Amino acid sequence: MNHIVAISGSPSAESRSAIVLQHLKHVLEREGHKVTEVSVLDFDPKVLINAEYNHPSLREASEAIQQSQGVIIASPVYKAAYSGVLKCLLDLMPQDCLKDKAVLPLMIGGSQAHLLAIDYSLKPLLAALHAQTILRGVYLTDSQIDKTNVLDPILDEDLEERLKNQLQQFIAIANKISQIHE
Ligand SMILES: Cc1cc2nc3c(=O)[nH]c(=O)nc-3n(C[C@H](O)[C@H](O)[C@H](O)COP(=O)(O)O)c2cc1C
């Protein structure tokens, strides 16, 4: 059993990123893993904007990450990069918060136009937080996600296959990391 943290970087109340994370959470829980959800929406915007590093809500998120073996981060594409509010949150986490973690990046865009945003924006950010192993990740588009179907939101079979494949690799790495630290 691994402890996984799933971070949603969307400020939208009806978020596709959050729906995809929910879907992966159900898959992981069925396999016996513990999943803690963290969303940028959990935080008072003032805490993020005023950089209140010692706020209990930030400490709680940081501790959950610290105790985990793996972190899944899902961000919408905003202006060809990750969302600004996700950056605000990660800026307030410890510099090495992803050390000794497997990290699975996911990005959701309106179209394929910014497919490479996962490589040129999100992955360098994760590397700066000392991520141990960053998986290839998955880029999804709005038309591939059914927001109304929380249990089975992925409309494209190949994409679902790729997501599950990345998830299995992610868990395999998280297992290895937890064995090393036993
Ligand atoms: C402010 C803003 C900027 C966006 N910029 C882009 C963009 O540059 N490229 C893109 O493919 N989609 C862009 N989109 C579309 C979102 O990435 C897309 O709808 C995504 O599914 C939103 O994820 P969410 O539902 O989790 O918030 C943008 C949306 C918003 C609201």
The ligand as a Tripos MOL2 file, in Angstrom:
@<TRIPOS>MOLECULE
LIG
   31    33     1     0     0
SMALL
NO_CHARGES

@<TRIPOS>ATOM
      1 C1         -7.4590   31.5800  -18.5300 C.3       1 LIG1
      2 C2         -7.4470   30.3710  -19.4300 C.ar      1 LIG1
      3 C3         -6.3990   30.2110  -20.3000 C.ar      1 LIG1
      4 C4         -6.3530   29.0840  -21.1350 C.ar      1 LIG1
      5 N1         -5.2920   28.9320  -21.9560 N.ar      1 LIG1
      6 C5         -5.2070   27.8210  -22.7390 C.ar      1 LIG1
      7 C6         -4.0780   27.6250  -23.5860 C.ar      1 LIG1
      8 O1         -3.1670   28.4380  -23.6720 O.2       1 LIG1
      9 N2         -4.0360   26.4780  -24.3150 N.ar      1 LIG1
     10 C7         -5.0230   25.5190  -24.2570 C.ar      1 LIG1
     11 O2         -4.9110   24.4820  -24.9270 O.2       1 LIG1
     12 N3         -6.1120   25.6950  -23.4700 N.ar      1 LIG1
     13 C8         -6.2270   26.8100  -22.7020 C.ar      1 LIG1
     14 N4         -7.3180   26.9900  -21.8870 N.ar      1 LIG1
     15 C9         -8.3470   25.9300  -21.8290 C.3       1 LIG1
     16 C10        -8.1320   25.0360  -20.5780 C.3       1 LIG1
     17 O3         -6.8040   24.5870  -20.4850 O.3       1 LIG1
     18 C11        -9.0260   23.7990  -20.6400 C.3       1 LIG1
     19 O4        -10.3710   24.1840  -20.8210 O.3       1 LIG1
     20 C12        -8.8670   22.9250  -19.4080 C.3       1 LIG1
     21 O5         -9.6810   21.7930  -19.5490 O.3       1 LIG1
     22 C13        -9.3090   23.5710  -18.1550 C.3       1 LIG1
     23 O6         -9.1050   22.6220  -17.1160 O.3       1 LIG1
     24 P1        -10.0230   22.6180  -15.8350 P.3       1 LIG1
     25 O7        -11.4300   22.2550  -16.2850 O.co2     1 LIG1
     26 O8         -9.4370   21.6010  -14.9370 O.co2     1 LIG1
     27 O9         -9.9710   24.0010  -15.2480 O.co2     1 LIG1
     28 C14        -7.3890   28.1150  -21.0820 C.ar      1 LIG1
     29 C15        -8.4740   28.3150  -20.2080 C.ar      1 LIG1
     30 C16        -8.5030   29.4300  -19.3910 C.ar      1 LIG1
     31 C17        -9.6790   29.6210  -18.4520 C.3       1 LIG1
@<TRIPOS>BOND
     1     1     2 1
     2     2     3 ar
     3     2    30 ar
     4     3     4 ar
     5     4     5 ar
     6     4    28 ar
     7     5     6 ar
     8     6     7 ar
     9     6    13 1
    10     7     8 2
    11     7     9 ar
    12     9    10 ar
    13    10    11 2
    14    10    12 ar
    15    12    13 ar
    16    13    14 ar
    17    14    15 1
    18    14    28 ar
    19    15    16 1
    20    16    17 1
    21    16    18 1
    22    18    19 1
    23    18    20 1
    24    20    21 1
    25    20    22 1
    26    22    23 1
    27    23    24 1
    28    24    25 2
    29    24    26 1
    30    24    27 1
    31    28    29 ar
    32    29    30 ar
    33    30    31 1
@<TRIPOS>SUBSTRUCTURE
     1 LIG1         1 GROUP 0 **** ****
